[in-house]
Amino acid sequence: MARYRFADVELDVDRFAVTRAGERRALEPKALEVLRVLVERPGRLVTRDELLDGVWPGVAVTPNALTRVVAQLRRELGDDAGDAKYIETVPTRGYRFIAPVEEVPADAPVIPARPVAPPAPADAAPAPGAPGRRAPWAAAVFAVLAAAVVAAVVLARSRAGDAPAVVAADPVSLAPIAGETGDVTAAVFSPDGRWLALVSDRSGEDEIYRRDLSAATSTPVTADGMRNVHPSWSPDGSAIAYHSVIRKGIWVIPAAGGAARQVAAFGSRPAWSPDGQWIAFQSDELLTDLAQPGSRLWMAPADGRGPARPLTTEGDPPGGHGAPLWAPDGADVYFMAFRNGPIDVWSVRVATGLVTKRTAALSFRLQALVPTRSGLSAIGPDRFMGGRQLLSVPVGDSAPLSPLPTVLADLPGDILGLSLAPGGRTAALVVADYRKAVRAVPVTAAGAPRGEPRTIAHGGHPAVSPDGTAVAYDRATEVRVVGIDGTADRVVRTGGRRVAYPSWRSARSLFLLRWTGLEPVLVDVDLETGAVTDRVRLPEAATFPRVAPDGDTLLVTLGEPLNSLLKGSVSTGTCAAWTALDGYAFGVWSPDGRLLALERKVGPDMPMYVADAGTLAARPVSPPRGQFWPGSFSPDGKYIATAVVGPDGVWNIESLEVATGVRIPVTHTASTRVVARYPAWSPRGDVIVYDETTTTGAPYLLSLTGAASGPRR
């Protein structure tokens, strides 16, 4: 290892530190890695692909991740993209380090670094009765947002096929919440800002903990092993509502712990009304914040003394209704409508049920609402940016339907949740790391495992080649092919805003979906020549394409108004609703094309059916309760590789026998942090590959003062 100097900057690779004029610079690890790669190749063009593959090996990230860390390097080193003295941008290609670099001998003295003091979240735990406590916090939030208003993230440009224009955030104070063990998936401020409700698996199961920010200690609120998640504080801070994965439904418990009581027998993601009388929630019980089409909003009396009543109707508005948040005046509940791709923000008037569209296809994940001088704004991450860019979006009555969001912060990981402290200048959030892997497990003809799964690539939505020797998979803006033994990994298609869902047309070509604007297009890619041919243009909310063994008949799932099927033709480029199978979705063909495996949403459940492709007569092949997502048939058509969500909220791969419904476990995951999906059976019958996502998270406090300014370079 080595140390390098240029100008007044020193990079110490051994100590993994950078100093400038003797002062330690606060750089995230990926920024340090990018700097190391550049200074070790002075004067040479280092392409974006080289940097992405070298610094993020095997991780699905977009080029925006690289742009973000280069911007951070420039800020910390005193460089400027317009007049570079260290890092020169080579348009469309990559970067070049242009300053003279000196390699420092190993025995040279280390220049003492003046440490950077960690940020102190002064308003994270305000003392009761502190000055300004009586004033409404709306003004403070507005001040933060007003300070952050900069050039917008013009997502409307994506309608014309361009990538979203974005702006960079100035350095923000991001401080870890020290002393928390286990993986954390939620951090929620109490109404007085003194406490956080955390969800952690430190005990082996998800439980809710109450952290005293002034004392930096945590105590359990729940301890029953029932996988308790989605905490929500009552307005007076005396109680916490939550969802129990194993017990099901919505529960309320004293904030200091004690006996819990159930207020709704189903649903998740509870949210208290401002007056503390009602709890709104979504019917879908999957742990993701994106509710599946068919989910709707309900509300129940917080005291549990009355039945729950619906707030929204299935499919109106289109998509799955989830992640409810009450407006400050309690008149409306805001929520996300997920259409298996696009995300819209809507509100529903509690008294009348009137729904109002607030944003259109921004791919914005709603996590907080704040009043501003001009109305109301929503805060949350941008899904297009990998969930790492925190945005503010106007959603009040005077806001446009296609608003111009403001970037509040760029963060070093995906934003799993966000909660604002009183005053609005500090947010609690979880920075998560999503690791996607393509796994292969050897199986018998019936799907029983013959060995342990192993990782062969890093990405998702795998598909096995007709000869069983290779696997195609997607990773953000590229589709890749790897040998089924994990060797010879290569890119076969890049470009556009996203490419996904590869399937094999033949041994030398692939079908896949490509997005350049909002609407996906089914294309085929010749693996030998690289030629790409557009085949079928699909609606905005279309997903999961499957072409029949005849090579022409296309089946696509549409996420609006509810999950439904489209049937089309590759040769004619047409696609239309398949009304004969209305209500079914995510169909896969048997190898002979005579059967279809389908799922059908029934309340919070998704049982699986098998339909005759000729008569369209369908029969259930799974139990009625639970989630069963068909992936692919075995080569002989007798079994279906299926992703199954058990009653404990854990995802696993199973083989379901078509004739009897007998279930054969393929994987044995025991954690809700590991999600196994999209199984694909090799045509040889000896291997099942699948998509496995592992999530880890840690809690942080984020100071929003001074966030966001200036255009991204």
N, C-alpha and C positions, 0 to 999 in steps of 0.2 A: 504494500500500500504506500501512499505518498502524500506529500503536502505540496500545494501549488500556490504561487503568488502572482498576482497581476495588479498593477497600480497599488492601491492601499488595501487590497482585498487578499485574504488568505483562506484557502480551502484545505482543511485538514481531513483527509479521507479516513484516517484511523479513528479520529475522535468524532467524525461525522458532524463537523461544525464549520461555520463560515464566520469570519470576522471582517469587519470593515473599519479601518482606522483604529484597530484594537477593540472594537465593540462587537460583541456577539450579535449576529443577525437572526431574527426569528423566522427561520425558513422551515417549511414542512419537509418531511423526508423525501417526497417525490421531487421537490424543487432542487434539493441537494443532489439527488441522483442525476437529474437533467444537467445541472451545472458540471458535475464530474464528467459525464460523457462528453460535454462540449469542450471543456478545458483539456481533456486528454487527446483531443483531435483539433488543435488550434489551426485556423486557416482552412479547414476542410468543411465542405458542405455535409451536414448531418441531416438526413431526410427525416420527415415526420414519422415515416414508418419505422426507421431505425430507432428513433427515440421511443416511440410507443411500444415497440417490441422489446426494447432493452430495459425500459424503466417500468413498464406495466406488463411483464411477461405473463401470457396466459390469462389476462384479465380483460373483460369486454369494456372498453372505454372509448369515448368518441374523441376526435382530435381537439375538441374544446378543453379536455382535461390538460393537454399539453399547452395549449394557448394560455390557460389560466396560470400554470406554474411558471411559464416564461414571463408573464406579466408580473408575477410576484417577485421573481428574480430581478427584474429590471427595477422595480420599486426599491427593493432592499439594497441593491448594488449602486443605485444612483445612475442607472442607464436610461436611455430614451430610444424608443423604436424609430422615431423620426430622424434622430442624429446619433446613431449607435456608436458607442466606444468599446463595448464588450460583445454584445450579442446582436448580430446582424440578421435580419429576416430576409430569407431568399423567397420571394413570393411564390406561392403554390408548391414549393419544394421542401423547405425546412429552415434550418438555422446554421450560422457559421460564427465561431468564436474568433474575433478579429484582433483582440489585444495580445501583446507579447506575454507569454506565460513562462514563468520560472519555476522549475521543479526544485523544491527546497530539500536539502540533505536531511536524512532521517535524524541526524544528531544535532541539527540546528535548534537553537532555543525556540520554544513556543512563545509567541507574543501573547502576554496575558490578555484575556478577553474580559471586558466589562460586561457583566451579566445583564440581560434584559429582564427587568422586573416583571413578574406575571401580572396580567391584568386583574384589577380588583373590582368585582362587580358591586359597586357601592350601593346600588339600589336593590340588590338581590334579596336582602333580608332587612327591610326597614323596621325600625323600632316602632311599636304601637304609639300612636299619637305624634309621630314625627311631623315636622312642618310640611304643609302641603297635602297631608293625608286627607283632609276634608275636601280638597278641590277635586273635581272630576279628572280622571286620568286621560280623558279624550284629548285635552289640549297638549299634554306631553307627548302622546302618541303622534298627534299631528305634527308636532315640532320635529320628531324624529323622521317621519315620512317626508316632511317638507325639506329637511336637510338632505334627504336621500334622493330627491327628485332629480333625475338626470335624463340623458337621452334614453329613449324607451327601447324595450325589447320588442321590436316590431314583428310580432309573430304573423301579422297579416301578410308579410312578404312570402311566407311559406306557401300561400295560396298560388303564388306565381311560380313556385318551384324553387325558390331560393331558400338557403338556410336562414334561420332567424337571426336578425341583427341583434347583438347583445352589447351591454355595457359592462365595464369592469367595476368591481367594488373596491374602494379604498380598504386598507388594512382594517380589520375589525378585531375586537378583543374576544378571543375564544379561549375560555379557561376550562380545563377538565374539572369535573366534580370528583375530587380525590376520595379514596378510601372505599369506593363502591366495588364490590366483587361480583363475579358472574357477568353474564351478558344482560345488558339493560335494553329494553325495547320501548320504554316510555318514561318521560319526566315531565310532570305537570305541576305548575305553581298553585299553591293554595290562594284563596282570595286576598289574604293579607300579605302574601309574598314571603312569609316566614318559613313555609314548609314546601317540600316537593313530595308528590306521590310518585314513586318509582316502581316499575315492573322489572324484576330481576329473577334469574333462575339460580341464584346463589345456593338455594337449598336443594337443588335438583329439579324443582318444578317452578313454573312462573308463580310468583306471589307478589303482593303489593306491599311496599315499604314506605314509611313516612320518614323523610330526612329533615332534620332540623338544620337549616342553613346557618344559623348563628353558632350552633355547637358542633356542626359537621359530624353528626351522628345519625344513624338510621335504626329504626325499630320496625318489626313486622306489623302490618295491619291485618293481613290474612296469613294463615298458616295451616290450611286444610288439605294441601296437595291437589286442589281442584283446577289448577292452571287458570289463575285469575289475572285478567288483563283489562286494558282500556279504562283506567281510572278516570273519574270525573268528580271534582269537588262540588259539594253543595255551596250555594252562594254565601252562607254564613260560616263555611269551613268546618262544620260539625260532623259531616258525613261524606263518604266517598261512594259513588255508584261505580259498578264495574260489571264486566261480562265474565262468567265462569264457563270455560271451555268444556269441562266435564259435566258439571251440573246443568249447564245450559242456561240461557236467559240472562236477565238483568237483576243484579243484587245491590243492596245498599247496606253499608256497614259503618259504625261510628269511626271517625277519622283516627281515633287512638286505638282502634281494635275492639273486638267484642263479638256479639252475636250478629250474624248477617241475616237479612230477610230478603226474599225474592219478591220483586215488584212486577216482573214479566217473565213468563215461562219460555220465551224465545227471544232472539235478537242479540245485538252487540253494539259497541260504540255508543254508550249512553252520553247524554248531554243534558244538564240541568237548565230549566228555565230561570230567568233572572229573579223571579219571585220565589223560587224554590218549591213550587207546587207541582211541577211536572218534570218528567224525564223523557226526552225524545231519544229514539234509537233506530237503528236499521234492522231489517228482518234477516238479512244475510249474516251468517255466523262465521264465514271465513275470516282468518286473522288479518288478511290484507285490507288496506284502507279503500281499495277499489271494489265496491260491491258488484256482484254479477248481475247482469240484466235479469229482471224478475224480482230483485230486492226492492222493498219500498220502506218508507218511514212510518213509524208509529210513535205514539206518546202514551205514557202511563202515569197515573197519580204517584207522586214520589212517596206517599205514605203507604202505598200498596193496597189501599182500601177500595179500589175500583178496577174495572177491566181496562186493558189497553185499547186504544182506538186508533184507526189508521189516519195518517196525515196525508199520504200520497197514494195514488193508484198505480198498480203495476203497469209499466209501459207509458205512463203519462206523468212526467215527460219521458222520452225514450231513454232506455238504458237502465242500469242498476242504480238505485238511490241509496246513498250512504254518506257516512261521516257528517252527521248533522251538527250544526252550530246555531245557537239562538242569537238573533239580533239583540243589541243592548236593550231595546224597548220591549222585547218579548212578543212583538206582534208577528214576527216572521221567523222561520227556521231556514237557514241556508244549508245547501247540501251539494254533493257532487253526483252527477249522472254519468256513469261510465258505460260507454257503448262498445266494449271490447276493442278499444283503441282510443278514439277521441274522448275527451273529458269536458263536460260542460258544468258550469255552476248555475244553480237555480235557487229560488227561494219559494217557500210555500207560506201563505197567510194562514195562521193557525185558526182564526175564527171562521174563515170561509173555504179553505182548501184551494184558493186561487194560486196557481203556480206562475212564476215569472222567470224568464231566462235572463241571467246576469252576464254570462260570458259564453262565447261560442268557440269550441274546439281549440282551446288554448293549451291543452295538455298540462293544465295547472292543477296541483293537488291542494285542495283547501284544508288548512290546518288552524287558522286563527282569523278572527274578525276584529277590526278596530274601527272606532268612530273617528272621523276626520272632519275638518271644517267644511269640506265639500260633500260629505255624506258618509259612506262606509267603504272600507277597503278590506280585502282579504289578503292573508299572508300564507305562503306555502312554497314548496319547491317546484321547479320546472322539470317535468318528466323528460323533455327533449334533451336537457343538459345532464342526464344521468341522475337527476334528483339531488344535485349538489349546489344548485344555484337558487338562492332564496329570493322570492319575488313578492312585490306588493301589487295588487290588482284592484282598481276601483270597481265596486260592485253595487254602489248605491243607486237610488232611483234616477239620478241624473247622469250616471255613467253610461258610456256607449256600449253597445253589445260586443264590439271587438275592441276592448280597451288596450291602452299601451301600458304594459306592466313596467315597474321600476325594479331594478336589481338592488336588493338590500345587502347581499353578501355572497361571496363565493366561498364554499367550505371544502375541507379536505376529504369529505366522505358524503355518502347519501344521507339526506335528512329524513330520519324515520318518524319524527314527531316534533311538534313545536308548541310551546305554551308561553304566553307573555306574563311577566310580573306586573303588579300595579305600577303605574307610571309609564309602562310600555317601552322602557329603555333597555330592559334585559329580557332575553328569551331563554328558556330552558329547552333543550332539544337533545336528541340522540343522534350521534354521528355513527352511521352504520356502514359496514363493509359487506357487500353482497358478492359472494364468490360462486360463479357458475362453472359447473364442470359437466362434461359429457362422460358418463360412466358406462362401462360394459360389464355384464355379468354372464358367465357361461350357464346355460340352462339345458334341461332335458326337453324332449319333444312336447311335454305338457307345460313347460315353463318353470319347473322346480329348479332352484339354483344348484349348480354343480361345483361352485367355488365362490370365492369372494369377489365383489365388484372392484374394478380398478378404473382410475381416471385415464382417459385417452386423449382428452383435449379440454379446452376451457371455452365454453359457449353454451348454446342452447338449441332446442328443437332439432334433435338429431334425426337422420334418415339413413338407412343402410342401403348400399348399392345393390343392384340386381344379382351380382355375383358374390355378395357377402364379404368383399375384401376391403371396402372403404365406407366411411361415414361422412355425410355432408352435415354441416351445422352452421348456425348463424352467430355472429358476434357484432352487435351494434350495426355498423355501416358496411359490414362485409360478410360474405358467405365463404366458408372454407371447406376443404375436404382433407380428411386424415385417414391413414390406414387403420383398420379395425384393431391393429396391434399397437396403435399410438404413434406410429412412425409416419414420415413423409407428409407432415402437416403443411398445407399450402392454401393461399388465397385464390379463389376462383372468380369472385365478383366483389367489387367495391363500388361506392358511389351512392348518390342520393341521400335523402335524410335517414333512410333505414332500409335494410334488406332483411328478410326473415322467411321462415317456414320453407326451407328447401325440401324438395322431394325429387326422386329420380325419375326422369322421363325415359332414359335408357342408360346403358353403361357409360355413355359419353356426353350426356346432357342432363340438366337439372331444370325443374320448375322452381320458381320462388316468387315471393311478393316483393315488389320494390316501391318505395314511396319517394317521390321527389317533392310533391306538394302534400295536400291532405288526403288525396285519393290513391289507394294502392293499385298497382297494375300487376297482373300475373304475367311473368316473362319466362322465357326459357333461355338457358345459357349453354352454349356449346363448349364443353370442357377442353377441347383440343384447339379450337380457333379463338375462343373468347367472345365469339359473336353473341349478341343479346338481341332477342326478338320479342317485342311486345305482343301479347296474345289477347288478354281480356282486361278491359278497364273495369274496376269494381267500385261499389259505393264506399263512402268514407269509413263506415263502421264495419267493413267486411274483414274477415280474418279466417285463419285455419283452412286454407285451400287443400282439397284432396282430389286428384284426378283419378278416374276409374282405370282398371286394367286395360280398357279399350283404348286408352291414350287420348281420349277426347272429352268424355263426360266429366264435367267439373262440378264439385260440391263445395260450397263456401258457407260459413256461418256469418250471419248478419246480427249485430248487436242492437238493433232498434226496430220497433219499439221494445220488443223482447227478443231473446235469442230465437232465431229462425233460420231456415235454410234457403240458399239460392242454388239453382241448378243451371248450368251453362254448358257451352261447347267451346273447346279450345280452337277448333278449326274455323268456326264462324265468328268467334270473338264476342259472343252474346251471353247474357246471364239474366235470369229472372227468378222471382219468388217461386219456391216449390211448395205451393199451397197444400198439396196432398199430404205433406209431412209437417204441417204447421205445428209449432210448439216444440219440435225437436231441433237439436243443434249438434255441432262438433262431430259430424259423421265421418266414419272411416270405412273403406271398402274391404270386402273379403278378397283373397287372391284371385278368385274366379269371377268376381264382380256380381255375384248373385245375392250377397247379403250386405247389409249396412249395420254397423254398430253406431248407436246414437245415444245421446243423453237428453234428458227432459227435466227442466226445472220445475219442482213441485214444492212450493214454500222454500224453506232453507235447504232442501235436499235436491240431489241430482241423481236419480236412479238411471241405470243404463238399460237400453232396449236393443233388440236385434230385429231388423225389418227385412222382409223379402223385397229385393230391389225391383221385382216385377210387379207383385200384387200390392206392395207397400204395407202389408199386414205386419204389425209390430207387436212384440211380446217382451215383457221384462226379463232380464237375465241377471239382475242384481237385486239385493234387498231394497225395499222402498226407502229406507232411511240411510242417509250418508251421501257422500259425494263420490261418483264413479265417472272418471273421464277416460273414454276409450282412446287408445293410442294406435294399436295395429293388431291385425290378426296374425296368428301363427301361419306358417307356410301351408299347412294342411287345412286351414280354416276352422279347426276345431276349438281353438282357444283365442282369447282376446287379451293382449297385454294392456293393462288398465292402471291409471293413477287413482289411488283410493285415499280419501281423507277419512280416517277412523273417528270414532266418537270422542277420542282424546285429542283431536285436532292435529294428529300426526299424519303426514303424507308418506305413502309407500307404494311400491309397484306390486301388483298382483296379476296372476293369470286366471281369467274366468272361463270356465268351460261353457261353450255355447249351448250345448244340449241340456246341461243340468244346472248351470249356475254355480257349480262348485268352485270355491276360491282357493288358489294356491299362492301363498306368499312368495314373492321373488326377492324383495329387499326387507330389511328388518330395522329400519330407522326408528328411534324411540324419542327423538327430540322434535319439538315444533320449530326449532331453528333450521332444520334441514328439510327442504321440500323436494320430493322426487316426482317428476312429471314427464309427460310426452314420451312414453316408451315406444320403441320401434324394434320389431322382431326381425332378425336377420332372415333373408330368404333361405339360408342354409338351415335354419331352425335351431342353431346351437348357441346363439347369443341374443340377449336383449340389451339394447343401449337405451339410455334415458338421460334426461336433463335433471341435474341436482344442483339446487341453490342453497348455500349455507350463509346464514346471516349472523354477524356478530355486531354488537353495539356498545357504546359507552356514552354516559351523559356528560353534557357540557353546559356552561352558561355563556351566552353570546351577548355582548354589548352592542346595541344597534346604533349608538351615537356615532355620527359621522360616516355611516355606511354609504357606499356607492357614490362615485363621482367619476366623470370623465369617460370618454369612449374607449372601448376595448381596442387594443392595438392588434 
